[in-house]
Amino acid sequence: MILPFDDFLNKKNLYRFNSSFNIDAPLELIWNELINYKKWPDWCKGLQRIEPLDQFDHLQKGNNIRSVWKGALPYTIVVDAVVRDFIQYSFLSFAVTGDLYGEGRCYFLPSRDNTIINFIWNVSPTKLWMKMSSPFARSVFIENHDQIVEQAVTGFTRRIEQKLGFFMLNNLL
C-alpha cells in the first residue's frame, strides 16, 4: 500500500524550473567554461563539492558526476548526474539521482554578441522529510533553489568577463 502514497508524493513534489540567462560573450567561450566541471566550485557559491564518478577531464556523453549543493537553508543536496546527450556548442541533457530524481536540459543559443542559455530542470526530492514538508515549504525550497541559481549565474558571468578581458588583452598585444 505504500506505492500509491509514494506515487502521490512524487507527483505532488515535482519541481519544474525553466530559466534563461543572457551572457555577453561568445558561445565557444561559454561552452568551454561550462564543460570544465572541475572549475565549477570556483564560480558557483552553492556548489560545495563536485567529483567525477568515472575518469574524464571535460563533460561528455556518458559521464557521471556527483555534486553536493548547499543554499541558505540548513541542509545539503547530493546529486549524481549522468550526461545523456551532448551536442557540442548546442545542447546537454542529464539524468539525476540521489537526493533529487529527474532530469535537466541545457540549450545554448548564440546571437551576434551574446549567448542565451536556457536551463530546464524537472526534479522531485527523494528525502522523505522534503516530500512530507513540501505542502507548506514548497515556496521556501523554490526560493532556495532560485538563490543558488542566481549566485551561480552571477559567479559564472564574472568568470566569463574575466576570461573575456584576458582574451581581449591578448589580442591587443
N, C-alpha and C positions, 0 to 999 in steps of 0.2 A: 504493500500500500504506500510505501514511501515514494515510489516512482512518480505517480501523478502529482504529489505535492512538490517534489523536486522539479518536475517539468513546469509546474505553475510558477515556482520561484524563479526559474531560469527565464521564463517569458517576461515576468514582471521586472526582472533585473537586467534586461538588455539595455545597454547604453549605446546610443548611436551619435557619433560625432562626425561632423563634416566641416573641416577648416581649410581656408585658403590663405596663403601668405604670398605677398608680392615682394621680392627681393631685387634690389637694383644691382644685379650682377649677371654675367653670362652663365648660361646653363652649364657649360662644361666645368666651370669653377665650382658651382654649387653641387653638382653631381659628384665630382671627385672628392669634395669635402665630406659629403654625406655618406659615401660608401666606405670612408675611412673610420669605421666604427670605434677603433681604439682611441680616437681623439674626441669622441662624443662627451666624455666627462669634463673635458677642458672648457666646453662652452654650454653644457646642459646642466644647470644648477640642480635640478631634481633627480638626476641620474647619479646614484651613489656608486654603482659598480656595473661593469659590463665585462663579460668574458665569453670567449668562443667555446662552444661545446664540441667543436671539431676544429681541425687546423686550417686556417686561412688568414690572409692579410687584409683583404678588402671584401666587402659583401658581394656575393654572387648567388645564383640559384642553388638551393640545397643547403646553404649554410644554416647553422643553428647557433644562436647566441642566447645567453642568459643575461638579464638585466635586473637590477634592483633599483626601485624608484621610491622617493620619499618627497612628499609635498609638505604643506603646513600642518596636516593632521598627524596624530601620533601613531602612525603605522607605516610599514613599508609594503610594497608590492613586488613580488618576484615573478618575472615573466620569462618564459622560454619562447623564442620566436624562430620559426623556420621560414626561410625565404622560399616562396613557392614560384613566383615569376620574377623575372629580371630582364628588362629590356633597357639596354644602356641608353642613358640620357632621356628616358621616357617614362618608365613605369617600374614600380616594385610592388609586390604583394607578399604577405606573410601570414602564417597561421600562428596563433599564440595559445599557450597552455600555461599552467601554473596557477597563480592567484587570480588570473583572468583567463577566460576562454573566449576565443573568437578569431577575428581577422582584421587586418589592416591593408589598405591600398594607398599608394602614394603616386600621384601623377605629376609630371614635370612639364610645364608648358612655356617654352621660350617665346619672348617677343623681342622687339628691336633692342631695347636697352635693359630689359629685366627678365626675371623668371618668376612664373607663378607656380607655387607648389600647392597642390590640393591633396589633403590627407583625410582619408575616410577610415574611421575606427569604429568597429562594431564588436563590443565585448560584453561579457557577463562576468561578475565576480564569482569565484568558486569558494571563497571563505564563507562559512555558514553565518558568521556574525554580520558580514556585509549584506548577505542576502536577506537576513531577517530584519536588519535595520533600514533597509532601502526605502520602505514606505514613508518614513519620516526623515531620513537622512539623505535621500537621493540628491536634493539640491546642493547639499554640502559636498557630496562626492563629486558632483559635476563641477562645482566651483574649484575644488582642489585640483581636479584634472586640468581645468582651464588655466589655472595659475601655473601649473607645471609646464603646460604648452607655451604659455606666454613668455615665461622665463627662458625656455629652450629657444624659441624663435628670436628673442632679443639677443641671447648669447650667440646664436648661430649667425645672426645678421652682423653683429660686431666682429665675429671671426672672419666672415667674408669681407667686410670692409677693410680689415687689417690685411688680408691676403690681396685684395684688390689694390690697396695703396702700395704694397710691396711690388706687385706686378707692374703697376704704372710707373713707379720709380725706376725699376729695372729697365723698362722700355725707353725711359728718357735718357738713361746713361749710355 
